[in-house]
Amino acid sequence: MKQLLWLALLSSALIGNTAFAAHCSNSTLRGTLIGAAAGVQNGVRNSGMFMESWDGAGNIQYAEYDTTANINSGVYYGTATYSISPDCIATVVYDGYTPFTWKYFVDPDGKGYVYVNSFNIGGVQAGRMEWVTESMLVDPLSAVPGPCSSATTTGVFNFSSAMTDSSGMPKAHAGVVTFDGAGHFAIQQLASDGYTTTPTNTTGTYAVSDRCIVTTAGGATWFVAPTGSAIWYTGSGQGSVDAGKAIRVSRPGNE
């Protein structure tokens, strides 16, 4: 009797696993995802910020921004192809470069994926990409206006992250950035190296492209969700290497 019960439970578990394994397909990921992460390449700290539009049929257009302590790439664009297996693992080839094939663990509900650099070439980076909209934001050739403007960022955003400065020393910072929705922002933050805490106040001007890329007069670049719920950032090559996500915590009429 116990043996029959055990066999019944085993059969049920196998059926359950099979049902889960058949959950994902190429259509699981459709829309635009954004993420940012810091890492190390052959001893050099770096960070990257990524915006990817998956069409649900095996094709990706992406925008990327990479930085070290003193250099940033600027935003550049490319394409990729992908295939998502029934057990929710995406196989992705960027710009046709087949020697590097990425493997991503996809959320079954299509709300994102996690990744790690696994090419054994001296690079270490891991992160998460988050779904932000059904729109295919990344399309440099599209004549259709995107959903973003300077008003998209209106409100107050909190952020915190660990980083490395230009001398390679570890630091951490946290703060708040306020956007007025009309092209002006202000940042209040505290930075710590474990021995000294330094407050910094910064103001400046910004613009937001219709494709949800924020640029400041000081040369920083950020990606923003079309709803304005979050902003992703990197160190921007201004003497530090970090990457993170700032969350909107209030906005006019919703304090």
Residue pairs with C-beta under 8 A, 6 or more apart in sequence:
20 87
20 108
21 86
21 87
22 86
23 86
23 87
23 88
23 108
24 84
24 85
24 86
24 87
24 88
24 106
24 108
25 84
25 86
26 56
26 57
26 58
26 82
26 83
26 84
27 56
27 57
28 56
28 84
28 88
28 106
28 108
28 110
29 54
29 56
29 82
29 84
29 90
29 106
29 110
29 113
29 131
30 54
30 55
30 56
30 110
30 134
31 53
31 54
31 110
31 131
31 132
31 133
31 134
31 135
31 136
32 51
32 52
32 53
32 54
32 131
32 132
32 133
32 134
32 135
32 136
32 137
32 138
33 50
33 51
33 52
33 54
33 112
33 113
33 129
33 130
33 131
33 132
34 49
34 50
34 51
34 52
34 129
34 130
34 132
34 223
34 225
34 230
34 232
35 49
35 50
35 127
35 128
35 129
35 130
35 232
36 47
36 48
36 49
36 50
36 127
36 223
36 232
36 233
36 234
36 243
36 244
36 245
37 47
37 48
37 125
37 126
37 127
37 243
38 45
38 46
38 47
38 125
38 161
38 163
38 164
38 234
38 235
38 241
38 242
38 243
39 45
39 46
39 47
39 48
39 117
39 123
39 124
39 125
39 126
40 46
40 123
40 124
40 125
41 122
41 123
41 124
42 122
42 123
43 122
44 68
45 68
45 69
45 164
45 168
45 241
46 66
46 67
46 68
46 125
46 241
47 66
47 67
47 234
47 235
47 241
47 242
47 243
48 64
48 65
48 66
48 67
48 125
48 234
48 243
49 64
49 65
49 66
49 221
49 222
49 223
49 232
49 233
49 234
49 243
50 62
50 63
50 64
50 65
50 129
51 62
51 63
51 64
51 137
51 138
51 212
51 213
51 223
52 60
52 61
52 62
52 63
52 80
52 129
52 138
53 60
53 61
53 62
53 135
53 136
53 137
53 138
53 139
54 60
54 82
55 136
58 81
58 82
58 83
59 79
59 80
59 81
59 82
60 79
60 80
60 81
60 82
60 92
60 94
61 77
61 78
61 79
61 80
61 136
61 138
61 139
61 140
62 77
62 78
62 79
62 80
62 94
62 138
63 75
63 76
63 77
63 138
63 211
63 213
63 223
64 73
64 75
64 76
64 77
64 78
65 72
65 73
65 74
65 75
65 76
65 221
65 223
65 234
66 72
66 73
66 234
67 73
67 234
67 235
67 236
67 237
67 241
68 237
68 241
69 164
69 165
69 166
69 235
69 237
69 239
69 240
69 241
70 166
70 237
70 239
71 237
72 221
72 234
72 236
72 237
74 221
75 213
75 221
77 138
77 140
78 94
78 95
79 94
79 95
80 92
80 93
80 94
80 95
81 92
81 93
82 90
82 91
82 92
82 93
83 90
83 91
84 90
84 91
84 106
85 91
88 105
88 106
88 107
88 108
89 103
89 104
89 105
89 106
90 102
90 103
90 104
90 105
90 106
90 113
91 101
91 102
91 103
92 101
92 102
92 103
92 104
93 100
93 101
93 102
94 100
94 102
100 119
102 115
103 115
103 118
104 113
104 114
104 115
104 129
105 113
105 114
105 115
106 112
106 113
107 113
107 131
110 131
111 130
111 131
112 128
112 129
112 130
112 131
113 128
113 129
114 126
114 127
114 128
114 129
115 126
115 127
115 128
115 129
116 125
116 126
117 123
117 124
117 125
117 126
127 243
130 230
132 225
132 226
132 227
132 229
132 230
133 147
133 225
133 226
133 227
135 146
135 147
135 226
136 142
137 146
137 147
137 211
137 212
137 226
138 211
139 211
145 210
146 209
146 210
146 211
146 212
146 226
147 210
147 212
147 226
148 208
148 209
148 210
148 211
148 212
148 224
148 226
149 208
149 210
150 179
150 181
150 182
150 183
150 206
150 207
150 208
151 181
151 182
152 208
152 212
152 224
152 226
152 227
152 228
153 179
153 181
153 185
153 206
153 208
153 214
153 224
153 228
153 231
154 179
154 180
154 181
154 228
154 251
154 252
155 178
155 179
155 181
155 228
155 248
155 249
155 250
155 251
155 252
155 254
156 176
156 177
156 178
156 248
156 249
156 250
156 251
157 176
157 177
157 178
157 179
157 230
157 231
157 246
157 247
157 248
157 249
158 174
158 175
158 176
158 246
158 247
158 249
159 174
159 175
159 176
159 177
159 233
159 244
159 245
159 246
159 247
160 172
160 173
160 174
160 175
160 244
161 172
161 173
161 174
161 242
161 243
161 244
162 170
162 171
162 172
162 242
163 170
163 171
163 172
163 173
163 235
163 240
163 241
163 242
164 170
164 171
164 240
164 241
164 242
165 171
165 193
165 239
165 240
165 241
166 239
166 240
169 193
170 193
170 194
171 191
171 192
171 193
171 240
172 191
172 192
173 189
173 190
173 191
173 192
173 242
174 189
174 190
175 187
175 188
175 189
175 190
175 200
176 187
176 188
176 189
177 185
177 186
177 187
177 231
177 246
178 185
178 186
178 187
179 185
179 206
181 252
183 205
183 206
183 207
184 203
184 204
184 205
184 206
185 203
185 204
185 205
185 206
185 216
186 201
186 202
186 203
187 200
187 201
187 202
187 203
188 199
188 200
188 201
189 199
189 200
189 202
190 197
190 198
190 199
190 200
191 197
191 198
191 200
192 198
204 216
204 217
204 218
205 216
205 217
206 214
206 215
206 216
206 217
207 214
207 215
208 214
208 224
209 215
212 223
212 224
212 225
212 226
213 221
213 222
213 223
213 224
214 220
214 221
214 222
214 223
214 224
214 231
215 221
218 238
219 236
219 238
220 233
220 236
220 238
221 234
221 236
222 231
222 232
222 233
223 231
223 232
224 230
224 231
224 232
225 231
228 248
228 251
229 247
229 248
230 245
230 246
230 247
230 248
231 245
231 246
231 248
232 243
232 244
232 245
232 246
233 243
233 244
233 245
233 246
234 241
234 242
234 243
235 241
235 242
235 243
